[in-house]
């Protein structure tokens, strides 16, 4: 099934001509991501692709936990492509194929509700003034199969996808962020809080229901002793208030971004969570990052 134009936008083989004068040699990146889960099968996984027409550090990654057993594939990507030697992310078809020794996967994503457009919200700190990152997210149902070391599991669960393009160098623009995203029987949610390298903080997100996306701009977090998110209160300007109780269950994955090297380097982690809202359960993930200075 074809997705909305934001999520299905093809990666750029070249930096768009309109962006070249202001880019000043900074990296342009095209990223796509999907965190997916099947709570009945105790599966949590991530597919994450990042390519660039003018910068190193491109990669395709497929990471999956099947009943507590982790397998990861990380490979380089050519410019302008979301297809590596083993991982193929087909955006128009909303399909992911993985064919690698030890792990094979076929996953198809169907949009649940409308797409959330973060592009004009100002929540993602700009690397280049006047050229904002284009960023779209959407909850999805996901079906397919994953084979890990000869054992196959059928997947019938949910996911959260995103698609981002524009000037992007995480370690240069972002000092910290927290993201919550997930699906419940009644609605999907996505909320992000970013702090840039000049100590400015912004929060924005959406509660996404069949009738549309409701913007929210408040996020209060409770964390455990290790700093992982266990509760989130989401509020909106229209007196919207939703309390999300989060229970960690399936583990998670580190999120490689950029090229690495001497500090500062952004360090990020995805954590799979079960979510309770007024006694009704759902699931999703949290992603947190902090700039490593030493």
WOGI-V266271 format. One record per backbone hydrogen bond with DSSP energy under -0.5 kcal/mol. NH is the residue of the N-H (numbers start at 0). CO is the residue of the C=O. E is the energy in kcal/mol with one decimal. If there is no record, write none. Layout:
nh->NH co->CO e->E
nh->NH co->CO e->E
//
This chain:
nh->7 co->3 e->-1.7
nh->8 co->4 e->-0.6
nh->8 co->5 e->-0.9
nh->18 co->15 e->-1.6
nh->19 co->15 e->-1.1
nh->20 co->16 e->-0.6
nh->22 co->18 e->-1.2
nh->22 co->19 e->-0.6
nh->23 co->19 e->-0.9
nh->25 co->22 e->-1.7
nh->28 co->165 e->-2.6
nh->29 co->50 e->-2.8
nh->30 co->28 e->-0.5
nh->30 co->163 e->-3.0
nh->31 co->48 e->-2.3
nh->32 co->161 e->-2.1
nh->33 co->46 e->-2.2
nh->34 co->159 e->-2.3
nh->35 co->33 e->-0.5
nh->35 co->44 e->-2.6
nh->36 co->157 e->-2.6
nh->37 co->42 e->-2.0
nh->41 co->37 e->-0.6
nh->42 co->37 e->-2.1
nh->43 co->64 e->-1.9
nh->44 co->35 e->-2.9
nh->45 co->62 e->-3.1
nh->46 co->33 e->-2.3
nh->47 co->60 e->-2.6
nh->48 co->31 e->-2.8
nh->49 co->58 e->-2.6
nh->50 co->29 e->-2.7
nh->53 co->27 e->-0.5
nh->58 co->49 e->-2.0
nh->59 co->74 e->-3.2
nh->60 co->47 e->-2.2
nh->61 co->72 e->-2.4
nh->62 co->45 e->-2.9
nh->63 co->70 e->-2.6
nh->64 co->43 e->-3.3
nh->65 co->63 e->-0.5
nh->65 co->68 e->-2.7
nh->66 co->41 e->-2.8
nh->66 co->64 e->-0.6
nh->68 co->65 e->-1.5
nh->69 co->67 e->-0.6
nh->70 co->63 e->-2.2
nh->72 co->61 e->-2.3
nh->74 co->59 e->-2.7
nh->80 co->77 e->-1.3
nh->83 co->86 e->-2.9
nh->87 co->96 e->-2.7
nh->88 co->81 e->-2.0
nh->89 co->87 e->-0.7
nh->89 co->94 e->-2.7
nh->90 co->88 e->-0.9
nh->93 co->89 e->-0.7
nh->93 co->90 e->-0.9
nh->94 co->89 e->-2.1
nh->95 co->106 e->-2.4
nh->96 co->87 e->-2.3
nh->97 co->104 e->-2.5
nh->98 co->85 e->-2.5
nh->99 co->102 e->-2.0
nh->102 co->99 e->-2.2
nh->103 co->146 e->-2.2
nh->104 co->97 e->-2.4
nh->105 co->144 e->-2.3
nh->106 co->95 e->-2.5
nh->107 co->142 e->-2.7
nh->108 co->93 e->-2.8
nh->109 co->140 e->-2.8
nh->111 co->138 e->-2.0
nh->113 co->208 e->-0.5
nh->115 co->136 e->-3.5
nh->116 co->114 e->-0.6
nh->117 co->115 e->-0.7
nh->117 co->134 e->-2.5
nh->118 co->134 e->-0.7
nh->120 co->117 e->-1.7
nh->121 co->117 e->-0.6
nh->124 co->122 e->-0.6
nh->127 co->130 e->-0.5
nh->130 co->127 e->-2.1
nh->133 co->164 e->-2.8
nh->134 co->132 e->-0.6
nh->135 co->162 e->-2.3
nh->136 co->115 e->-2.3
nh->137 co->160 e->-2.0
nh->139 co->158 e->-2.4
nh->140 co->109 e->-2.8
nh->141 co->156 e->-2.2
nh->142 co->107 e->-2.0
nh->143 co->154 e->-1.8
nh->144 co->105 e->-2.0
nh->145 co->152 e->-2.3
nh->146 co->103 e->-3.4
nh->147 co->145 e->-0.5
nh->147 co->150 e->-2.8
nh->148 co->101 e->-2.2
nh->148 co->146 e->-0.5
nh->150 co->147 e->-1.9
nh->151 co->149 e->-0.5
nh->152 co->145 e->-2.7
nh->154 co->143 e->-2.9
nh->156 co->141 e->-2.6
nh->157 co->36 e->-1.9
nh->158 co->139 e->-2.2
nh->159 co->34 e->-2.4
nh->160 co->137 e->-2.8
nh->161 co->32 e->-2.6
nh->162 co->135 e->-2.0
nh->163 co->30 e->-2.7
nh->164 co->133 e->-1.9
nh->165 co->28 e->-1.6
nh->167 co->26 e->-2.0
nh->171 co->168 e->-1.3
nh->172 co->168 e->-1.7
nh->173 co->169 e->-2.6
nh->174 co->194 e->-2.9
nh->175 co->194 e->-1.5
nh->176 co->288 e->-1.9
nh->177 co->192 e->-2.1
nh->178 co->286 e->-2.7
nh->179 co->190 e->-2.4
nh->180 co->284 e->-2.1
nh->181 co->188 e->-2.1
nh->182 co->282 e->-2.6
nh->183 co->186 e->-2.5
nh->187 co->207 e->-2.7
nh->188 co->181 e->-2.2
nh->189 co->205 e->-2.0
nh->190 co->179 e->-2.4
nh->191 co->203 e->-3.1
nh->192 co->177 e->-2.5
nh->193 co->201 e->-2.5
nh->194 co->175 e->-2.8
nh->195 co->199 e->-2.6
nh->196 co->172 e->-1.1
nh->198 co->195 e->-1.7
nh->201 co->193 e->-2.4
nh->203 co->191 e->-2.4
nh->204 co->215 e->-1.8
nh->205 co->189 e->-3.0
nh->206 co->213 e->-2.3
nh->207 co->187 e->-3.0
nh->207 co->205 e->-0.6
nh->208 co->206 e->-0.6
nh->208 co->211 e->-2.8
nh->211 co->208 e->-1.7
nh->213 co->206 e->-3.2
nh->214 co->212 e->-0.6
nh->215 co->204 e->-2.2
nh->216 co->234 e->-1.3
nh->217 co->234 e->-2.1
nh->219 co->232 e->-2.2
nh->221 co->230 e->-2.5
nh->223 co->227 e->-2.5
nh->226 co->223 e->-2.1
nh->229 co->221 e->-2.9
nh->230 co->221 e->-1.5
nh->231 co->243 e->-2.4
nh->232 co->219 e->-2.7
nh->233 co->231 e->-0.6
nh->233 co->241 e->-3.0
nh->234 co->217 e->-1.8
nh->235 co->239 e->-2.0
nh->238 co->235 e->-1.4
nh->241 co->233 e->-2.6
nh->243 co->231 e->-3.2
nh->243 co->241 e->-0.6
nh->244 co->242 e->-0.6
nh->244 co->275 e->-2.5
nh->245 co->229 e->-2.9
nh->245 co->243 e->-0.5
nh->246 co->273 e->-2.7
nh->248 co->271 e->-1.0
nh->252 co->269 e->-1.4
nh->254 co->267 e->-2.4
nh->255 co->253 e->-0.6
nh->263 co->291 e->-0.6
nh->264 co->291 e->-1.6
nh->266 co->289 e->-2.5
nh->268 co->287 e->-2.3
nh->269 co->252 e->-3.2
nh->270 co->285 e->-2.9
nh->271 co->250 e->-2.7
nh->272 co->283 e->-2.3
nh->273 co->246 e->-2.9
nh->274 co->281 e->-2.2
nh->275 co->244 e->-2.6
nh->276 co->279 e->-2.9
nh->279 co->276 e->-1.9
nh->281 co->274 e->-3.1
nh->282 co->182 e->-2.0
nh->283 co->272 e->-2.4
nh->284 co->180 e->-2.6
nh->285 co->270 e->-2.3
nh->286 co->178 e->-2.6
nh->287 co->268 e->-2.2
nh->288 co->176 e->-2.3
nh->289 co->266 e->-2.0
nh->290 co->174 e->-2.4
nh->291 co->264 e->-3.0
nh->291 co->289 e->-0.5
nh->292 co->290 e->-0.6
//
